[in-house]
Amino acid sequence: MPPNDPSVTLADLLEAGIDLICRCRRCAHEGGVPTGAVAARLGPATPVGNVAGSGVLFCRACGRKEVSVRPDWRGDGG
């Protein structure tokens, strides 16, 4: 699975045991999110690139929904 492949889905990450890292575009707070929790809300076929704009995730520090999302390719949960 190439790191920048736009066709990577949540199902691909689930299969590989990789979670997501979210970063707030407002306050720069960053944290890990279990891929399974996001896939349960959006569906496993959702491309990772569509998660940020879905409105499902928000910053725990400031409450904003303006987040960027990327796979945690390190695979160690952050």
C-alpha positions in Angstrom: 0.0 0.0 0.0 1.8 3.2 -1.1 1.6 5.9 1.5 0.2 8.6 -0.8 -2.1 6.4 -2.9 -5.5 8.1 -3.1 -7.3 4.8 -3.5 -6.4 3.6 0.0 -9.6 2.9 1.9 -10.4 2.5 5.6 -10.8 -1.2 4.9 -7.2 -1.3 3.6 -6.0 0.3 6.9 -8.1 -2.0 9.0 -6.7 -5.0 7.2 -3.1 -3.7 7.8 -3.8 -2.8 11.4 -3.1 0.9 10.8 -4.9 3.7 12.7 -5.4 7.3 11.7 -3.7 10.5 12.8 -5.8 13.7 12.9 -4.4 17.2 13.2 -6.5 20.3 13.8 -6.0 23.0 11.2 -6.9 25.7 13.7 -5.0 24.9 16.9 -2.6 22.2 15.6 -3.6 19.6 18.2 -2.8 16.1 17.0 -4.1 12.7 18.1 -4.7 9.2 17.0 -8.1 7.8 16.1 -8.9 4.1 15.7 -9.7 3.3 12.1 -12.4 0.9 13.1 -14.4 3.7 14.8 -14.2 5.9 11.7 -15.1 2.9 9.4 -18.1 2.1 11.6 -19.5 5.6 11.0 -18.4 6.2 7.3 -18.2 2.6 6.0 -15.0 0.6 5.3 -15.0 1.4 1.6 -14.5 5.2 2.3 -11.2 6.5 0.9 -8.9 7.9 3.5 -8.8 11.1 1.6 -12.6 11.6 2.1 -12.5 11.3 5.9 -11.3 14.8 6.7 -14.2 16.5 4.9 -16.9 14.1 6.3 -17.7 16.1 9.4 -17.4 13.1 11.6 -14.1 14.0 13.3 -13.4 17.0 15.5 -10.6 18.4 17.6 -10.7 17.4 21.2 -8.8 20.5 22.2 -10.9 23.3 20.5 -13.9 21.4 19.1 -13.4 22.5 15.5 -14.1 20.1 12.6 -11.3 21.4 10.5 -9.0 18.5 10.7 -6.5 16.8 8.4 -6.4 13.0 8.4 -3.6 10.6 7.5 -2.7 7.0 8.1 -0.3 6.3 10.9 2.2 4.5 8.7 4.4 3.8 11.7 1.7 1.4 12.9 2.5 1.9 16.6 -0.7 3.8 17.5 1.0 7.2 17.6 
